[in-house]
Amino acid sequence: MDFLVLFLFYLASVLMGLVLICVCSKTHSLKGLARGGAQIFSCIIPECLQRAVHGLLHYLFHTRNHTFIVLHLVLQGMVYTEYTWEVFGYCQELELSLHYLLLPYLLLGVNLFFFTLTCGTNPGIITKANELLFLHVYEFDEVMFPKNVRCSTCDLRKPARSKHCSECGSRDSSGTSNSTCVGFVCVCNWCVHRFDHHCVWVNNCIGAWNIRYFLIYVLTLTASAATVAIVSTTFLVHLVVMSDLYQETYIDDLGHLHVMDTVFLIQYLFLTFPRIVFMLGFVVVLSFLLGGYLLFVLYLAATNQTTNEWYRGDWAWCQRCPLVAWPPSAEPQVHRNIHSHGLRSNLQEIFLPAFPCHERKKQE
């Protein structure tokens, strides 16, 4: 019982932390509260440790490196090693369908293929050579993406829906800083056409030309985690049913006889197959997290939005939220999504992106 309580408490803490991060990122008052908490911790933690942590975080999240790619492959390799070493062999002994057992490997192959494409594909980098071509792809809305604005970093005219890939003091399309940091640290140091976000797990920006690969990558990663979880759960359920464990009895610390309940059964399985149960818990949590993110990405694709546009937009729920402290000025300008033209057209734009052609440049 103690193990389950601690695990559920840990899971709830992680989920609440993610929710708080999302809420804090959209509300000014909570941002100030978070900064105040950071200042308090800075008075407690030694300065040398602060510098070390800051340097590590800067290297991991503000520079291009392969740390998360290696971590991604290591975690994926550990899960599939455990699946192959124990679950696959036990399931063969239970005579489960071979096609059912091989499905995770098929999903793994497809996932690694699109993972490689996402890592290596040009996301849509804007250069002097193609700057004029990209300016005609999307319409300017004059709110989030005004006309005739130059990037303050690379000194290029900013096409609509583009953004310079930077963290900490990233600047919006009007050239003004939207952060309290002095200056900014660039991750990739280039402007990206239809910029979505910078993904540390693939060490690349996600833009117009690789968003389709990223979508399939997230989809197959979610499906592979869910499939491993389902196969592992099926094995444990078959084992319990075939061995009649649910009909067994046990004696508690007070000497009372009890019929095997679900909590005790899970603890028994964890002690008997610790690696399988630990792997199952990991992939179950991962499946829910990836599933939630996948739904969010599909929502953005269906409505023809990017993560950058969704984050910067002044949504109606945010305006009605009492925690939001708007500056004492006029009513905030509400960004309207002028690029959504129906589900079919939006998905076609994702999987068949518009490439600027030189013929259009000649006509101009």
C-alpha positions in Angstrom: 0.0 0.0 0.0 2.8 2.4 0.9 4.4 1.9 -2.5 1.2 2.6 -4.4 0.5 5.7 -2.3 4.0 7.1 -2.9 3.8 6.3 -6.6 0.4 8.0 -7.0 1.6 11.0 -5.0 4.6 11.3 -7.2 2.5 11.1 -10.4 0.0 13.7 -9.1 2.9 16.0 -8.2 4.4 15.7 -11.7 1.0 16.4 -13.3 0.3 19.3 -11.0 3.7 20.7 -11.8 3.0 20.6 -15.5 -0.4 22.2 -15.1 1.2 25.0 -13.0 3.9 25.6 -15.6 1.2 26.0 -18.3 -0.9 28.3 -16.1 2.1 30.4 -15.0 3.2 30.9 -18.6 -0.1 32.5 -19.5 -0.7 34.7 -16.4 1.3 37.8 -15.4 0.6 37.6 -11.7 1.7 34.0 -11.4 4.8 34.9 -13.4 5.7 37.5 -10.8 5.0 34.9 -8.0 7.4 32.4 -9.7 10.1 35.1 -10.0 9.7 36.0 -6.4 10.1 32.3 -5.4 13.2 32.1 -7.6 14.7 35.1 -5.8 14.0 33.5 -2.4 15.7 30.3 -3.4 18.7 32.3 -4.8 19.2 33.7 -1.3 19.3 30.2 0.2 21.3 28.2 -2.5 25.1 29.0 -2.6 26.2 31.1 -5.5 28.7 28.6 -6.8 25.9 26.0 -7.0 23.6 28.5 -8.7 26.3 29.2 -11.4 26.8 25.5 -11.9 23.1 24.8 -12.3 22.7 27.9 -14.6 25.5 26.7 -16.8 24.1 23.2 -17.0 20.6 24.5 -17.9 22.1 27.0 -20.4 24.0 24.1 -22.1 21.0 21.8 -22.2 18.3 24.2 -23.3 20.0 27.2 -24.8 22.6 25.6 -27.1 22.4 23.0 -29.8 23.6 19.7 -28.4 22.8 16.0 -28.7 22.2 15.3 -25.0 18.5 14.8 -25.3 18.9 12.8 -28.5 21.2 10.4 -26.7 18.8 10.3 -23.6 15.9 9.6 -26.0 17.6 6.7 -27.6 18.9 5.3 -24.3 15.4 5.3 -22.7 13.9 3.8 -25.8 16.6 1.2 -25.9 16.1 0.3 -22.2 12.4 -0.1 -22.7 12.7 -2.3 -25.7 15.6 -4.3 -24.2 13.4 -5.2 -21.2 10.4 -5.9 -23.5 12.5 -8.2 -25.6 14.4 -9.9 -22.7 11.4 -10.7 -20.5 8.0 -9.8 -21.8 8.4 -11.1 -25.3 9.8 -14.4 -24.1 7.1 -14.9 -21.4 4.4 -14.1 -23.9 5.7 -16.6 -26.4 5.5 -19.2 -23.6 1.8 -18.2 -23.1 1.3 -18.6 -26.8 0.1 -15.1 -27.5 -0.2 -14.0 -31.1 3.2 -13.3 -32.7 1.8 -10.5 -34.8 0.6 -8.8 -31.6 4.0 -9.2 -30.0 5.9 -7.8 -33.1 3.7 -4.7 -33.4 5.9 -2.6 -31.0 9.0 -3.4 -33.1 7.1 -2.2 -36.3 6.2 1.0 -34.5 9.7 1.4 -33.3 11.1 1.2 -36.8 8.6 3.8 -38.2 9.3 6.0 -35.2 13.1 6.0 -35.6 12.7 6.7 -39.3 10.6 9.9 -38.7 12.7 10.8 -35.7 15.7 10.9 -38.1 13.8 12.9 -40.6 12.7 15.4 -38.0 16.3 15.8 -36.7 17.9 16.2 -40.1 15.3 18.1 -42.2 15.6 21.8 -42.8 12.7 23.3 -40.9 12.4 26.2 -43.3 15.4 28.4 -42.6 15.0 32.0 -43.9 18.1 33.4 -45.7 18.9 36.3 -47.9 18.4 34.1 -50.9 14.8 33.1 -50.1 13.7 36.0 -48.0 11.5 37.6 -50.7 9.9 34.3 -51.6 8.8 33.5 -48.1 7.2 37.0 -47.7 4.4 35.9 -50.1 3.5 32.6 -48.6 1.3 33.8 -45.7 -0.9 36.9 -45.2 0.1 39.4 -42.5 -2.5 39.9 -39.8 -1.1 43.2 -38.6 -1.5 42.1 -35.0 0.9 39.3 -34.3 2.7 39.6 -37.6 2.8 43.1 -39.0 4.3 44.0 -42.3 7.7 45.5 -43.0 9.4 44.3 -39.8 13.0 43.2 -39.8 14.5 40.6 -37.5 16.6 42.4 -35.0 19.1 39.5 -34.9 19.6 38.4 -38.5 18.4 41.7 -40.1 16.0 39.9 -42.5 12.5 41.0 -43.3 10.2 38.8 -41.3 7.6 36.8 -43.2 4.3 36.2 -41.5 4.3 33.3 -39.0 8.1 33.3 -38.9 10.3 33.6 -35.7 13.9 33.8 -34.8 14.8 30.6 -32.9 15.9 32.0 -29.5 15.2 31.6 -25.8 15.4 34.0 -22.8 14.4 37.4 -24.1 13.0 36.2 -27.5 11.7 39.0 -29.5 8.3 39.2 -31.2 7.7 40.0 -34.9 7.5 43.8 -34.1 11.1 43.6 -32.9 10.4 44.3 -29.2 11.5 42.1 -26.5 8.9 40.1 -24.7 11.1 39.1 -21.8 12.7 40.8 -18.8 16.1 39.3 -19.6 18.8 41.6 -20.9 19.6 40.5 -24.4 18.8 37.0 -25.6 20.5 33.7 -26.1 19.9 32.1 -29.4 19.5 28.3 -29.7 19.8 27.9 -33.5 20.3 31.6 -34.4 18.2 31.6 -37.5 14.7 32.7 -38.6 12.3 29.8 -39.3 9.3 29.9 -41.7 6.1 29.0 -39.9 8.0 28.5 -36.7 6.3 26.1 -34.2 8.9 25.6 -31.5 12.4 24.3 -30.8 12.4 20.7 -29.7 15.4 19.6 -27.6 14.5 16.0 -28.1 15.3 16.2 -31.9 17.9 19.1 -31.5 16.1 21.0 -34.3 13.5 23.7 -34.8 10.0 22.5 -35.9 8.9 24.6 -38.8 6.9 24.4 -42.0 9.1 21.8 -43.7 9.5 19.2 -40.9 6.3 19.6 -38.9 4.7 16.7 -40.8 7.6 14.4 -39.8 7.3 15.7 -36.2 3.6 14.9 -36.1 4.1 11.3 -37.3 7.1 11.0 -34.9 5.0 12.0 -31.9 2.1 9.8 -33.1 4.3 6.6 -33.5 6.1 7.3 -30.2 2.8 7.5 -28.4 1.5 4.4 -30.1 4.7 2.4 -29.4 4.6 3.3 -25.7 0.9 2.5 -25.5 1.5 -0.8 -27.3 4.3 -1.9 -25.0 2.1 -1.0 -22.0 -0.9 -3.0 -23.4 1.3 -6.1 -24.2 2.9 -6.0 -20.8 -0.4 -5.6 -19.0 -1.9 -8.5 -21.1 1.0 -10.7 -20.0 0.5 -9.9 -16.3 -3.3 -10.4 -16.5 -2.8 -13.8 -18.3 -0.3 -14.8 -15.6 -2.7 -13.8 -12.8 -5.6 -15.7 -14.4 -3.7 -18.8 -15.3 -2.1 -19.1 -11.9 -5.4 -18.2 -10.0 -3.5 -15.6 -7.9 -6.7 -13.6 -7.4 -8.1 -16.6 -5.4 -5.2 -16.9 -3.1 -5.2 -15.7 0.5 -2.6 -14.0 2.7 -2.1 -13.2 6.4 -1.5 -9.6 7.4 0.7 -8.2 10.2 -2.1 -8.8 12.8 -2.6 -12.4 11.8 -5.8 -11.9 10.0 -6.6 -13.9 6.8 -7.5 -11.9 3.7 -8.4 -12.8 0.2 -5.9 -11.4 -2.4 -7.0 -7.9 -3.3 -5.9 -5.6 -6.1 -3.4 -3.6 -4.1 -1.7 -6.7 -2.6 -1.7 -8.3 -6.0 0.1 -5.4 -7.6 2.7 -5.4 -4.8 3.2 -9.2 -5.3 3.7 -8.7 -9.0 6.2 -5.9 -8.4 8.2 -8.1 -6.1 8.1 -11.1 -8.5 8.7 -9.1 -11.8 10.2 -5.8 -10.6 11.6 -4.8 -13.9 8.5 -5.5 -15.9 6.2 -3.7 -13.5 8.6 -0.7 -13.3 8.8 -0.6 -17.1 5.0 -0.8 -17.3 4.6 2.1 -14.9 7.0 4.2 -16.9 5.4 3.5 -20.3 1.9 4.0 -18.8 2.8 7.5 -17.5 4.7 8.2 -20.7 1.6 7.1 -22.8 -0.7 9.6 -20.9 1.8 12.4 -21.2 2.5 11.8 -24.9 -1.2 11.2 -25.6 -2.1 14.6 -24.1 0.6 16.3 -26.1 -0.4 14.5 -29.2 -4.0 15.7 -28.8 -2.6 19.3 -28.4 -0.5 19.0 -31.5 -3.4 17.5 -33.5 -5.6 20.4 -32.3 -3.0 22.9 -33.6 -2.8 21.1 -36.9 -6.6 21.0 -37.3 -6.9 24.7 -36.6 -3.8 25.7 -38.5 -1.9 27.2 -35.6 1.6 26.9 -34.4 2.7 26.5 -30.8 4.3 29.9 -31.0 1.1 31.5 -32.2 -1.0 29.7 -29.6 1.3 30.7 -26.8 1.4 34.4 -27.8 -2.3 34.7 -28.6 -4.6 36.5 -26.2 -7.2 33.8 -25.9 -10.7 34.4 -24.5 -10.3 32.1 -21.5 -7.1 34.0 -20.6 -8.9 37.4 -20.8 -11.7 36.2 -18.5 -9.3 34.6 -16.0 -9.2 36.6 -12.8 -5.5 35.8 -12.2 -4.5 37.7 -15.4 -3.3 41.2 -14.7 -3.6 43.2 -17.9 -1.5 46.4 -18.1 -3.5 49.6 -17.3 -3.9 50.5 -21.0 -6.5 50.0 -23.7 -8.2 46.6 -24.3 -5.6 44.1 -25.5 -5.7 43.3 -29.2 -7.1 39.9 -29.7 -5.3 37.8 -32.3 -7.6 36.2 -34.8 -6.5 33.1 -36.7 -6.8 34.2 -40.3 -4.9 31.1 -41.6 -7.5 28.4 -40.9 -9.5 27.4 -43.9 -11.1 24.2 -42.9 -9.8 20.9 -41.6 -8.9 19.4 -45.0 -7.1 22.5 -46.1 -5.3 22.9 -42.8 -4.0 19.3 -42.8 -3.0 19.6 -46.4 -0.9 22.6 -45.5 0.9 20.5 -42.9 1.6 17.4 -45.0 2.0 19.3 -48.3 3.6 22.6 -47.3 3.7 25.5 -49.7 7.2 25.9 -51.1 8.1 29.3 -52.5 8.9 29.2 -56.2 11.2 31.3 -58.2 8.5 32.0 -60.8 6.6 34.1 -58.2 9.7 36.1 -57.5 10.1 36.9 -61.2 6.5 38.0 -61.4 7.0 40.4 -58.6 
